[in-house]
């Protein structure tokens, strides 16, 4: 039996507004995984054979640790997909800048993994 290929993780219920498709009241839930728990989830997923990680919400970019988690997923070799409504990106130049930094880190991690390097700088 083959392992799972995709994991869809709803990282938060937090979002900027209320929509017809909203879950709950649009605020983060106390049951959401913290940073370390999310990293362990990603590690277990990678060990199980997951190749594609879809991060969704609410709005993923409302999590303070989303960039750290994106980089961690990349280092594990997971192909990363983020579902966002884009409002946080267009409204916050720092988020847009960090996305550029993460894209560069993901590219570097991919090169290191492909070349067999163990450490990504």
C-alpha positions as CSV (number, residue, x, y, z in Angstrom):
1,X,0.0,0.0,0.0
2,X,1.3,3.4,-0.9
3,X,1.4,6.2,1.6
4,X,-0.5,9.4,1.4
5,X,0.7,11.8,-1.3
6,X,-1.1,15.0,-0.1
7,X,-1.8,16.6,3.2
8,X,-4.2,19.5,3.5
9,X,-3.7,21.4,6.8
10,X,-6.1,24.1,8.0
11,X,-3.5,26.1,10.0
12,X,-6.0,28.6,11.4
13,X,-9.6,29.7,11.5
14,X,-8.5,33.4,11.7
15,X,-9.5,35.6,8.8
16,X,-10.0,39.2,8.0
17,X,-13.8,39.1,7.6
18,X,-16.8,36.9,7.7
19,X,-17.8,35.0,4.5
20,X,-20.6,32.6,3.6
21,X,-18.0,29.8,3.7
22,X,-16.4,30.9,7.0
23,X,-15.9,28.3,9.8
24,X,-16.7,29.7,13.2
25,X,-16.3,33.4,14.1
26,X,-13.2,34.1,12.1
27,X,-10.8,34.1,15.1
28,X,-8.0,31.7,15.7
29,X,-9.0,28.6,17.7
30,X,-7.2,27.6,20.9
31,X,-6.9,24.1,19.5
32,X,-4.7,25.2,16.6
33,X,-1.3,23.6,16.5
34,X,1.6,25.7,17.8
35,X,4.8,26.0,15.9
36,X,6.5,22.9,17.3
37,X,3.4,20.8,16.9
38,X,3.1,21.9,13.3
39,X,6.7,21.1,12.6
40,X,6.3,17.6,14.1
41,X,3.2,17.1,11.9
42,X,5.2,18.1,8.8
43,X,8.0,15.7,9.8
44,X,5.6,12.8,10.3
45,X,3.9,13.6,7.0
46,X,7.3,13.6,5.2
47,X,8.2,10.3,6.9
48,X,4.9,8.8,5.8
49,X,5.6,9.7,2.2
50,X,3.6,12.9,1.8
51,X,5.0,15.0,-1.1
52,X,2.5,17.9,-1.3
53,X,1.5,20.1,1.7
54,X,-1.5,22.4,1.2
55,X,-1.7,25.1,3.9
56,X,-5.1,26.7,4.1
57,X,-7.3,28.5,6.7
58,X,-9.0,31.0,7.4
59,X,-6.1,33.1,6.3
60,X,-2.7,31.4,6.7
61,X,-0.8,34.7,6.6
62,X,-2.5,35.8,9.8
63,X,-0.3,33.2,11.7
64,X,2.8,34.8,13.1
65,X,4.8,31.7,12.4
66,X,3.6,30.9,8.9
67,X,6.9,31.8,7.2
68,X,8.9,29.7,9.6
69,X,6.6,26.8,8.9
70,X,6.8,27.3,5.2
71,X,10.6,27.2,5.4
72,X,10.5,24.1,7.6
73,X,8.2,22.3,5.1
74,X,10.6,23.2,2.3
75,X,13.6,21.9,4.1
76,X,11.8,18.6,4.6
77,X,11.3,18.4,0.9
78,X,7.6,19.0,0.9
79,X,6.1,20.7,-2.1
80,X,4.2,23.6,-0.6
81,X,0.9,25.2,-1.6
82,X,-0.7,28.1,0.2
83,X,-4.3,29.0,-0.2
84,X,-4.9,32.7,0.5
85,X,-7.4,35.3,-0.4
86,X,-4.4,37.6,-1.0
87,X,-5.7,40.5,1.1
88,X,-3.0,40.1,3.7
89,X,-0.3,40.2,1.0
90,X,-1.7,43.3,-0.8
91,X,-2.4,45.1,2.5
92,X,0.9,44.3,4.2
93,X,4.2,45.1,2.3
94,X,6.2,43.1,5.0
95,X,4.3,40.0,4.1
96,X,5.0,40.5,0.4
97,X,8.6,41.0,1.2
98,X,8.8,37.9,3.4
99,X,7.2,35.9,0.6
100,X,10.1,36.9,-1.7
101,X,12.6,35.8,1.0
102,X,10.8,32.5,1.5
103,X,10.8,31.9,-2.3
104,X,14.6,32.4,-2.3
105,X,15.0,30.0,0.7
106,X,12.8,27.4,-0.9
107,X,14.9,27.6,-4.1
108,X,18.1,27.2,-2.1
109,X,16.7,24.3,-0.1
110,X,15.6,22.6,-3.2
111,X,19.1,22.9,-4.7
112,X,20.7,21.6,-1.5
113,X,18.3,18.6,-1.4
114,X,19.0,17.8,-5.1
115,X,22.7,18.0,-4.5
116,X,22.6,15.9,-1.4
117,X,23.8,18.6,1.0
118,X,22.6,18.1,4.5
119,X,22.8,21.8,5.6
120,X,21.0,24.7,4.0
121,X,22.5,28.1,4.6
